[in-house]
Amino acid sequence: MKKVLFLCLGLLAIGLTTTGCSNDDENASIEGKWFFSQTGLSVGGQEALDPYVHTEGCEKDYWEFNTGGVLKEVSFNKDGSTCESDIVLGTYTKSDNNLLVSLNGQSNVYTIMTLNSSTLKIKVTLIDNGQPIDYIYVFRR
């Protein structure tokens, strides 16, 4: 009987240590370079994410959040055998789990779903043909 009790207590302890921690770091900063990792949609609460396709042979596309609310979006394209970067400067403001991003004269409010030392996952709800659609972007450091 003691063995069963210790086994149950051991399993309970393992369960508490694996589920007791949030995957979000308390003080994780959004500042820095974040590489596109996945993109997708959420419909009816179901996510469908696909790997982000970077231009083969070029650097990875990324967003860079800098101090002072400056956002730099960098994407790479290939012209023949040469990779060329397209850089767009914008602004951002982070407030709790909201991220206001302004790029190319367009502003969107993203909801931060995950922010920790290695992952930034955001979603934005846009209207498409009169229907709201949640677009999801996952970035990695």
DAKA-V236448 format. One record per helix or strand. SS is the DSSP state (H for helix, E for strand). FROM is the first residue (numbers start at 1). TO is the last residue. If there is no record, write none. Layout:
# DAKA-V236448
ss=SS from=FROM to=TO
ss=SS from=FROM to=TO
This chain:
# DAKA-V236448
ss=H from=2 to=19
ss=E from=32 to=43
ss=E from=46 to=51
ss=E from=62 to=66
ss=H from=67 to=69
ss=E from=70 to=79
ss=E from=82 to=95
ss=E from=98 to=103
ss=E from=106 to=115
ss=E from=119 to=128
ss=E from=131 to=140
